[in-house]
């Protein structure tokens, strides 16, 4: 029995479907066109995941991530993050390359979780699905590894969602005091045509600036007059009002 799928679909609330569909822009020509909702808000989804992730297998996650319903895909991603967070990262025995599995979910390692995530990016197809999953999984995984994957996603991602994964995953690096990848990947996306990328890049630049304002100012200095205005507004949101207005008036 796929308990995660069973429990999340049982929380469907038809009264919430229209509002969620509108919020996530599912109309013709919008970025979420064609997505379907069960009417389940994120706190409820988190409650279900908290109760079910320990009993969720990769096969269960496959069924959930393939769902036509947005909230079921989100539940799969949040459960994957939980399994990843509880898994070990050292070999089972000396000389073995297979990582040990999550103690609550035998047989699933952190590497398995990362592989699953990257194999299903076509199902991670809205901003909340990206933002709630990529940095606690890919970001954490890459903290002590080569990060070229994120540069490749930002530069050559097949969808704007893959490109968004490239920048938002750097949130974990920022929280660990490592800002350069955020600035470098922001450069790749600096003139991206989509507003959702402008917002994501601006958001991550703002977070970097909260750790080191001078580093953000230095990044902005040769770029702020040509970067998309939305990106700039997000990036300088925490600046003192007078300073913020100086940027905006000249942009």
N, C-alpha and C positions, 0 to 999 in steps of 0.2 A: 504494500500500500504506500502510495506517495502522500505522506501526511502533510507535507508542506503545500502541495497543490490542493489537497482536499480542504485544508484549513483556510488558505487564503481565498479560495473561491467561495467558501461559506460566508465570508465577510462582505460579500457584494452588497452595495447599497445603491439602488437605482436612482435615488433622489440626488446623488452626488455626481452622477455620470455627466450630465450636461455641463456643470461647472468645471469639472476636471478636463473635459474635452476642449472646452473653450480656453482654459488656462494654458494647456499644453499645445495649443494652436494646431488642431487636427483638421481644420477646414481645407478646402481645395487650394493648392498652391502654398499652403503654410508649411513650416518646417516639420510639423508632426502629422502631416496629412495621412489620413487613413488609420491612424492608431485607434485602438479601442480600449475602453475603460470599464472596470467593474464598479467604480465608485468607492474605492477604498483609499483613505488618506494615509500618508506616510507613517504617522504614529501607530496606526492600527497594523500596518504591514510589519513594522518593527516588532510589535508585540507577538505576531504570529511567528516571525523568524526566530525570535528569542526562545519561543517554546518548541520550535521544530528542528532547528539546524542540526542538533546532535544526531537526529535520526534520518538525516537527508544524505542520500548517496549521490554520486556523480550522475547516475542514471536518472534519479529524481530531478536533479538540476537540469539535465538535458530536456526533460519534458517541460519543465517550467520556463526555461529560457526560450523555448520554441513557441510559447504561447502567443496568441494574437492579442492577449490582454496585457496592457502596460504594467499593471500592478503585480501580475504573476512573474513577469520578467524581472521586475525590481526585487521581488521576494527572492528569486533565484540568486541575484547578484549580492544581496545583503547576506544571504545564507553562505554564499561562497566566501565573502569577506570574513565571516565568523569562523568558518572552517580553517581558512588561511591563518587567521590570527592565533588560533589554538594549536596549529601544527608545529612540529619541530623542524629544525633546519640542519641537523647533523646526521651523518650516516648511521644506519641501523647497526652495522658492525664495521670494524676497521677494514678498509679496502673496498667497501661497497659504495656505489655511487648513488643508490636510491635513498632519498631522504626519508626519515621516519615520518609516520603519518600522524594526523590529528588524533590525540588519545580518545576523544569522544567520537571520532569518525574514522575507525581503523581503515587503513588502505588508501587514504587520501593525504598526500603530502603537499607542502607549499608549492613545489614545482608543478604538481598536478593542477593546483588551483590557478596558477599563472597560465599554464598551457590551456586550460579550459577557458579562461577569460579571453586570451588572445585569439582562440579559435572561434569565439562567438561575438566578436565586435560588431558584426552585422545586426545583432539583436540588441545591442546597446545603442539605441537610436533615439534618444532624447537627452536633453541637458541634465535632468535629474538622475537618470540612469548612469551617465558618465560621472557626475560630480559626487555621487554617494558611494561610488565603488572604486574609482581608479586610483586615487592617492592612498587609501588604506590598504590597497593590494599591490598594484604595480609600483607605487611610490615607495612603499616599505620594502618590497622585494629588491628594488634597485638601489637602495641606500648604500650598499657596499659592493655594487656591481657597475659594469660599464652601462652607460645610459643612452647609447646610440639608438636604441629602440624608440625612445621618445622623440628624438630628433627626426627619425624616419617617419613616425606617425604624423608629426607636425608638418613635415615637408611633403610627404607623399601619401598620406592617408586617403583611403578610397572615399571616405565621407567626411563631412565636417565634424561628425562625432568622433571619428578616429583622431582627427586633428585636435579636437578639444581634449581628448585623453592625453595627447602629447604635452599640452601645457598644464592642465589641471593636476596631473600626476606629480608635478614638481612641488605641490603644496607640502608634501612630506619633507622634501629637502629644505624648504624654507623653515619649517618648524624645527629642523635640526641645524639651523644657522648656515645652510648652504644655499646661496642665492644665485650663483652664476648661471646654472642651467636654466633658471626661470628667465633671466635676461637674454640668454642666447636663443632660447626657443621663442621668446617674445619677438626677437628680431625676424625669425622665420615667418611668423604670422602677422607681422606689423601691418602689412597692407592687404590682408585677407579681405575678401569682399563681403563676408557675412557678419551681421551685427552680433550674432551669438558668439563668434570668435572674438570680436572686439571686446565684448563684456567679459569673457573669460580671461583674456590677456590682461585687461585693465584690473580685474579682480586680483590676479596673481601678482601683478606689479604692486598693487596696493599692499598686499600681504608682505611682499618683500620689503617695501618701504617701512612697514611697521617694525620690522626687525632692524633695518638700517636705512634711515631716511636719506642720508648722504649718498649711499649707493644708488638709491632710486633717482635722486636729483641728478647724479652724474649720468645715469642711463637716459633720463629724459632730455638732458641738455641739447644734444644734437638732433633729437627726434620729435620733440613734442609738437612742433609747429606743422609737421606733416602727418602725424599719426591720426587715425580716425578720432573724431571728437568724443565719441562714446568711450573709447578706450582711455583717452586722456582723463575724462571726467571720473571714471572709475579709479584710475591710478592715483589721482591726487585728492581723492575724497576725504582723506584724513589730514590733509594739510590745513594750517590755519586759514580762515576765510579770506583774509587779505591776500595771502600768497596764492591761494587757489584762484581767486579772481584775476590776479595778474596773468596767470597761465591762460585762463579762459578768454580774457579780453583780447589777447594777442594771437590766439590760436586761429 
